[in-house]
Amino acid sequence: CFRYFGNRVNLWTTFNEPNVQVILGYRKGTYPPSRCSKTFGNCTRGGSDIEPLVAAHNIIRSHLAAVNLYRTKFQEQQRGKIGIVM
């Protein structure tokens, strides 16, 4: 995307409200992938004690990878900004 749209996009975002994705998707199970423990909802599978932490960790890692790629290979030429929406 940076290569093909960087001449038209100045503001990049990696994730939109990842906290909502983690809480509703892995803690309460009301948002895809609908995983939770029985104490947090009527779910058939999931681990609300660990899975939200793993999901948040993976979101942060992938955000950092995208930011690093943009800053090292594209930002100097394209003069854009990149961030995460909380």
Buried (B, 14 or more C-beta within 10 A) or exposed (E): EBEEEBEEEEEBEBBEEBEEBBBBBBBBBEBEEBBBBEEBBEBEEBBBEEBBEEBBEEBBEEBEEBBEEBEEEBBEEBEBEBEBEE
